[in-house]
Amino acid sequence: MSHLNVLPTLLNDLSLLEQALKEEGFQVQAPGLITDFDGGIQICDLVVNDNGKPFLAWNSSDGGRIELIVDLVRLTKQRDTSQLLHRINRRYTALVALKSAKLKFQNFSLSM
């Protein structure tokens, strides 16, 4: 049996996370639905689909951070979870840095 886990992250910008996910080649729904083990449906701010099935989701929390919603048991059986999340976080961090640089140096053109 598996269930949805809610994991806090250090991410705080949903639009940059959505961009990072798309740049990594994921199909993203915003908002989207994810199903728990009972068949219950949860609405999330961002949902990543794999072959038409949701497998990762994110929600904004009250504190301004983004929470990862995931069925860890199912995910770890299908993928290298650590490598997958590292890839997403690395892309997100690069986009945050580019956004910050663009704000600081508005006369320069930066792209990735």
Secondary structure, DSSP 8 states (H G I E B T S, - for coil): ----EEEE-S---HHHHHHHHHHTT-EEESSEEEE-TTS-EEEESEEEEETTEEEEEEEE-TTS-EEEEE-HHHHHHHS-HHHHHHHHHHHHHHHHHHHHHHHH-TTS----
